[in-house]
Structure formats: structure tokens, C-alpha cells
């Protein structure tokens, strides 16, 4: 059984974060995408596929949200 590597990307909904997600998925990673943008999930899932990305809508600065 072959396991895919997993990456966590913050600021993943757009810009550099989204580009990093795209590159990681292309390289065979499963990506946990984290962003405060509640609308970012649909774009990432549509672009990269739900089998490659899981989206977490939260702020990593808020300890209660990260737990």
C-alpha cells in the first residue's frame, strides 16, 4: 500500500497559497488547505478535486479554532 504525503498550507484560498496547493497536488500530495476565506473552499475543491484537498476555514492565530 502506497501512502501519499500530506501537506498543510495556510493562506490557501488564493494567491501564493493557492499556487502552492496546486503545485503540491501536481506533485502527488494530499493538501490540507487552511484559510479564513469561507468562499475559498469551493474554488479549491473545484480546481483541485475533493480527493486531493481538504479545506479548513479558520484562523491559525486563534488557538480555539486550531484545536
DALINGI-V352388 format. One record per residue. N is the residue number from 1. RES is the residue in one small letter. NEAR is the number of other ideal C-beta (glycine too) atoms within 8 Angstrom. D_LAST is the distance of its C-alpha to the last C-alpha in Angstrom with 1 decimal. Layout:
n: [N & N]
res: [RES & RES]
near: [NEAR & NEAR]
d_last: [D_LAST & D_LAST]
This chain:
n: [1 & 2 & 3 & 4 & 5 & 6 & 7 & 8 & 9 & 10 & 11 & 12 & 13 & 14 & 15 & 16 & 17 & 18 & 19 & 20 & 21 & 22 & 23 & 24 & 25 & 26 & 27 & 28 & 29 & 30 & 31 & 32 & 33 & 34 & 35 & 36 & 37 & 38 & 39 & 40 & 41 & 42 & 43 & 44 & 45 & 46 & 47 & 48 & 49 & 50 & 51 & 52 & 53 & 54 & 55 & 56 & 57 & 58 & 59 & 60 & 61 & 62 & 63 & 64 & 65 & 66 & 67]
res: [x & x & x & x & x & x & x & x & x & x & x & x & x & x & x & x & x & x & x & x & x & x & x & x & x & x & x & x & x & x & x & x & x & x & x & x & x & x & x & x & x & x & x & x & x & x & x & x & x & x & x & x & x & x & x & x & x & x & x & x & x & x & x & x & x & x & x]
near: [2 & 3 & 4 & 7 & 7 & 8 & 9 & 7 & 13 & 8 & 9 & 15 & 13 & 8 & 6 & 6 & 14 & 13 & 8 & 10 & 15 & 10 & 8 & 11 & 13 & 6 & 6 & 6 & 11 & 10 & 16 & 11 & 16 & 12 & 14 & 6 & 8 & 6 & 7 & 14 & 11 & 7 & 11 & 15 & 11 & 6 & 8 & 11 & 8 & 6 & 3 & 9 & 14 & 8 & 12 & 8 & 9 & 9 & 6 & 8 & 3 & 8 & 5 & 5 & 8 & 7 & 4]
d_last: [30.2 & 28.8 & 25.1 & 24.0 & 22.1 & 18.6 & 17.8 & 14.9 & 16.5 & 15.4 & 17.9 & 18.9 & 20.7 & 23.9 & 26.0 & 25.3 & 21.8 & 23.4 & 26.3 & 24.1 & 22.5 & 26.1 & 27.3 & 24.7 & 25.3 & 29.0 & 28.6 & 27.1 & 23.3 & 20.7 & 18.5 & 14.9 & 15.7 & 13.4 & 15.1 & 15.4 & 18.7 & 18.5 & 21.9 & 20.9 & 19.8 & 23.4 & 25.0 & 23.0 & 23.3 & 27.0 & 27.7 & 26.0 & 25.6 & 22.9 & 23.7 & 22.7 & 19.7 & 16.5 & 15.3 & 12.0 & 12.9 & 10.6 & 11.2 & 9.7 & 11.4 & 9.2 & 6.5 & 5.7 & 5.7 & 3.8 & 0.0]
